[in-house]
Amino acid sequence: MARSGPGVAWRARELVDRSARQSPARLALGVFAAVIALVTVLLSAPWATASGHRAPFVDALFTAASASTVTGLVVVPTGEYWSTWGLVVILVAIKVGGLGVMTLASLLGMAVSRRIGLTQRLLVSSETKFTRLGEVGSLVRTVIVTSTILELAIAIVLLPRFHMYDESWGTASWHAVFYGVSAFNNAGFVPTPEGLAPFVSDWWVLLPIIVGVFIGSLGFPVILNVAQHLREPRRWSLHAKLTITTSLALVVAGSVLVAGFEWTNPGTFEPIDASGTALASLFAGVMPRSAGFSTVDVGQMHESTWLLMDALMFVGGGSASTAGGIKVTTLAVMLLAIVAEARGDRDVEAYGRRIPRDALQVAIAVALISATFVLISSLLLLAMTDLRLDVVLFEVISAFATCGLSTGITPDLPDGAKYVLTVLMFIGRTGTMTLAAALALRNRRRVIRLPEERPIIG
């Protein structure tokens, strides 16, 4: 009997190592699916709900997927439906999901084999764009420590303000920690029935959440690179520069346009004073990064605002971040390629660097595959419901981009539509290129290359 423990550990280690060698991406997807399954089981317990009754399987699965993929879409009111135990499970799922699919797979490898092998190092390296393989073990620890510190920093800022709203120190601490984790991980879950609506004009509450969401959406490669060269922006990597500049441009453009569209809308911004409207506009411009928090009723917004948010959600945040979407670097590379083509330049360049052509090919593939998933899912939901295209498209993009903003139709969707969105959230979080790599049996290498001929474009 004494040998059974080591034997099981050895077999588990061999299984993980073999899976990692054959297909690292499949291992990552399998681990992430296992996390969702585990959270589903925990949320299916009677004590996970406030009523003491078991949650329907589809609702437990949907909530588990939404929390683990840090999306924020809900089919039941989070603060009312789930018990304290259920909320703790959701919070842990958000924390685990925010660490990233690849990092999660590497942590499994560490737990089983008590070391990070070359395969696991390559696995994390592909997620974080970290090239020093010998330091990936310390990188994983840095990611966990950094995210926890930032989450606690947000919570510490929010704690006294929540206490000022007649909350006990215990309740205020719980709400502050929940919002800190949910904000940095771009999850969008709220622990109270009213959410953030009561704080629509409160800069003290919303500004830390905005900053946390924005930093979380940049990605760990950017956070670490900027931290290492904080006083020397010229030494920032091209990835960091593209991510930060594109993100800031989208936030500014989104905030200004949302303010313009909603300024006189009686259902959203009109009843708020000027300072509150400025804050609500900034908040609404940042949240489509992938966070999903809202201070006004998104369902009351104009259709033009929905379309704008569709575009912002589809782009999402930075690579290897807690945000979803096709990522801002994907958009940046495609825009730079268009500019280069318009100028007649041979190379795509930015900040004194030349972007390789294969990066453009990957960007185009990501955008097209993502658009295909959105198209198919929208068609399925339209076939399953009698809803309009605008609300369906908004919900589908929100699920794929793991954003969590909603016009309010999610709870009333039929079970089949909820399953579609569940799958879409999983695909959106794990990434279209990761999914493609996981499904690919092997890479094809052509020994003989065919003659070149250019088709007519445009």
N, C-alpha and C positions, 0 to 999 in steps of 0.2 A: 504493500500500500504506500510505502514511503516513496516509491519511485513513480507513482502515478502522477504526482504533481509536475515534476520535471519533464515526464514523458508528454503530458498534455501541452506544457509550455513549449517543448521542442517541436511538437507537431504543429502547433499554432504558428510558431515562428517560421517553420518551413513553408507552411501554407501561405503566409503573408509574403515571404520572400519570393516564392514561386509566382504568386499573383503579381507582385510588383515587377518582377523581371519580364513577365509575359505581356502585361498591360497595366502600367501604373494608373492610367486614367480610369480603367474599369475598377481597379481597387478603390480609388477615391470615390467613384460613384457608388460603389457597393457600401462603403463605410457610411457615406452620407445618407443613403437609403436606410441603412440600419439604424441610424440616429433618429430619423423620422419615424420608423417603425416603433422604436423604443418609446419615444415621446407619445406616440399614439396610444400605446398600451397604458402608459401612466395617466394620460388624460381620460382614458376610458374607465378608470376606477370610480366608484360611486362618490368617494370623498374628494374627487377632483372638482366637483361641481358644488355650487352653493346650495342647491336644492337637495343634494344627497342622492340623486338619481343618476344612473349612467348616461353619459352623453351619447347620442347616436353616433355610430361608427363614422359616418361621413363627416360629421362636425368635428369629431376628435381628430380624424386624419387631416382634414383641411386646416385646423388650427395648428396641429403639429408641423405640417409642411410650411405653413405661413410663418411660424416662429423659427423653425430651423433654417429656413431660407431667408430669414430676416426681411420678410415682405410686409406684413402688417394688415393684410386683408383679413376680415373676420366674417364669420357667418352667424356668430352670436355676440352679444355685447360683452366684451372681455371683463370689465370691472364688475358686472352684475352676475354673469353666468357662472364664472369660475370661482372656486373657493380660494383661500389663501394658499393651500397646497397646489392647486391648479395654476395659480399665478406664479408660484415659485418654479414649477416645472417649465412654464412658458419662458420665464426669465433665464433659466439655465439653458434652454434650447436656443434662445437668442444669442447668449454668450458663446455657446459652442458653434453655432452657425456663423457668427461673425468672424471666427478665427479663419474661416476659409476651408474649402474642400480639400485642397492639397495639404495645407497645414494639418488638418484633421487626420488625414491618412498617415502623415509622418508621425503624429503623436501616437497613433495606434502602433506603428512600427516600433516606436521607442518603448511603449508599454509592454509589448510582447517580447521583443528581443533585447530590451535594455540598451539599445544602441541605435544609431542612425547609420544604415548602410549606404553604399553609393547610390543605390536605386532610390532610396527614400530622399537622399540629398538632392538628386536630380529632380525628384517629384516636387519638393518644396521650391527648388530653384526656378522651376518653370512657373510656379505661381507667383513668386515674389520678385522675379527678375534679379535674384541675388546670385552672383557668379562665383563667389568664393565658397566652393563646396565644403571645405574643411570647417567653415564657420556656421553651417546651417543649423547645427544643434543649438548654438548660442543664439542664432537668429530666431528660432522658434520660441525660445524663452524670452527673448527681447520683445517679440510680438505680443506674447501673453502679458508680460509686465507692462509694456507701453500702453496697451489697450486698457488694462485694469487701472493704471494711474490716471489716464484721461477720463475714464468713466467716473472714478471717484472724485476727480476734480470738478466735473459737472455737478455731481451730487452734493459736494460741499458748498458750491455756490447756491444751489437751489434750496438746500435744507433750511436756512433761516427764513427765506421768503415763504416757504410753505408753512412754517411755524407761525408766521405773522397772519396767515389765513385761518387762525383758530384751530390748527391741527396740533395734536400732541407731538412731542418730540419723537415718539416711536413711529407714529403714522407719517409724520413729515420725513423721517429718515427712510422709511420704506418707499414712499413715493419718490423721493430724491434719487435713491439708488436705482429704482426701476426706470425712471426717466433718463438717468445717466447712461445706463446700459443700453436702453432702447434707442437713445439719440445717437450715441457714438456708433452703434452697429446698424444705424439706418433702418431700424425695425418698424417704428411707427406704432407699436403697441402702447396702450395707455392703461393704467391700473384703476382708473375711476370711471364711472358711467358718463360723466360730463366731459371727460377728456381735457383738452387745453382750451376749450371755448371760453371758460371764465377768465382766462388770462390773455385775451385777444389784444389788449392794450398794455400789457405788463412787460416792460423791457427786461426787468430783472429775471423773470421766468423764461421768456422766449429767447432772449439773446444767447444765453449759455447753450440752449438746445440748438439754436441755429449754428453756433460755432462748432458744437460737437458733431452735428450732422455733416457740416462741411469738411471738417478734418477727417472724419471717418470715411467720407466719400473720396478722399484723395488717394488712399491706399497706403499700405505700409512701406512699399519701396520709396514713395515720395516723402512720407513722414521721416523715415530714417535718413534719407539722403539730405533733406533740408536740415535735420537736426545735426548731422555731421558737419555741414558747411553753412551754418546759420548766418554767419557774418560775411560769407563769400558767395553771393548768388551766382557769380560767374562760374563757379565750380559745380553748380547743380547739374544733374544729368539732363539730357535732352528729354527723357521721359518725364522728369519732374517739371521742367519748364513748360512742356506742352500740356501736361495735366493741369497745372495751376492756372496758366493763362486762359486756357479754354474753359475751365470751370468758372473762373471769375467772369469771363465774358458772358457765359450762359446765365449765371446768376443775375448779373446786372441787366441783361436784356430781358430775362424772364420776369424780374421784379418790376421793371418799368412797364412792360407790356401788360402784365396782370393788373397793375394799378390803373393803366389807361382803360382796360376793358371793364373793370369792376368798380371804378370810382363812384359811379352813380347808380350802382345796382342796389336796390333796397333790400335784397335778400342776403347781401354779403357786406360790402364796404361802406355803403351810404350812411348807416346809423353810427359809424365809428368816427371819432374826432380825427383831426389831421395827423397827429402824432401816432395814433393807433392805426390809421390807414397806412402810413409809411411802414410801420412795423409789420402789419398784416401783409403788405405787398412784398416786403423782403422775405417774410416767412414763407409766403406762397411761391416765391421765386426760388427758394433754396430747397423746399421739400420735394419737388420732383426729381432731385438728385437721386432719390431712392428711399427717402425717409418715410413719407406717407402720413406725417402728422398734419393736422389741419385745425385752424382756429375758427373757421367759418364753414358753413354748409357747402361742400363742393357740389352737391346736387342742385344748388340754387345758382351756380355760376352760369355765365353765358356760354353758348356753344363755342364761340370764338376762343374763350379761355380754356375750354376743354381741349380744343384742337392744339392750342399752344402747349398745354401740359402733356398732351400725347407725344409731341415732338421732344420735349424736355425729358420725359420719362424714358422714351425709347433710347435716347443717348445715354442717360444714366450718369455714373460717376467714373472714378479712375480704376485702372486695372489692379487686380489683387487687393481690392478694397471691400468694404462692407456694402458697397452700392452694386446695383445691377445695371441692366441696359447693355448696349453694344460698346460702351465705354467712350470717354471723351477723346482718348488718343486715337480711337478708330475714326471718329469724326474729323479730328484734326489732320490726320494723315490723308484722308480723302479730300478734304478742302485744300490742303497744300498741293496735292496732286493736280487738282483742277486749276489752281493758280499757276502751277508750273506749265501745264498744258496750254493755258491761255497765253502765257508769255513766250511759249515756244522753247522753254528750257528743257534740256535733256534729263536733268536730275531733279528730284524732289528734295528741297533743302529747307532747313529751319535752324536758326540760332547757330549758324556757322557749321552745321553738320549736314551730311548727306544721308537721307533716309533710303535704305535699301529697297529694291523693287519688290522683294518677297514680302516686306512689311505691308506694302500697298495691296498685294494680292490677298494677304490674310485679312486686312481691313475690309476689302470688298466682300470676301467670303463670309465674314462675320455678319456684316450688314444684310446681305442677301438671305442667309440662312435664318437670321433673326426675323426679318420681314416675312419669310415664308411661314415660320411658326405662328406669327401673329395673324397672318391671313387665314391659315387653316383653322386656328382656334376660333377666330371671329366667325367663320362660316359655320363651325359646329354649334357655337352658341346661338347664332341666328336661327339655325335649324331646330334647336331645342326650345327656344323661347319665342315670344311675340314682341321682344324688345326692339327699340330702334338701333340703327347702326352706330350712332354717335355714342350712346351709353355702353353698348357692347364693346366697341373698339377701345373706349377709355378703360374699361374693366380688364380687358385682355392685355393691353399694353402695361397696365399697372401690375398685373400678375407676372407677366414675362420679365419686366424690368425690376421685379421684386420691390416695388415702390410702396404699394398699400393704399394709395389714394383711391377713393371710391365715390361714385355718385349715389350710392346707397342701395344698389340692386343686389349685392352679393347675398345677403341673408335670404332673399326670396327666390333665388335661383333653384331650379330642380337639381336633384342629386347628380344627374349625369353632367350637368354644366359645372357643378362643384368639382367633380372628378377631373374634368378637363382643365380647370384652373389649377388644381393641385399639381397635375403633371406639368403644366406650364410654369408654375413657380419653381419646380424642381429643375426643369431645363434651364430656366433663366438664371438660377443661382449657380448651377454647376458650369454653365457656359456652353455655348454652341460648339466652340472648337474642342472643348474637353469631351463633350458628348460624341462629336465626330471621331475623335481619336479613340474613344472607348469602344465604338462600334466597328472601327476599322480592323480588319484581320491582320493586315500587314501593309507596309509601304511598298509601292511598286517602283522599281528602278528600271528605266528603259535603257537597254544597251545601245539600241539603234534609235536615232532621232530622225523624225520625218522632215522632209523639206519644208521650209518656211514660206507661207503665203498670207498676205494681209487682207482680211475681209473689209468691206466698206462699213464704217461706223457712222451712225447718225443719219 
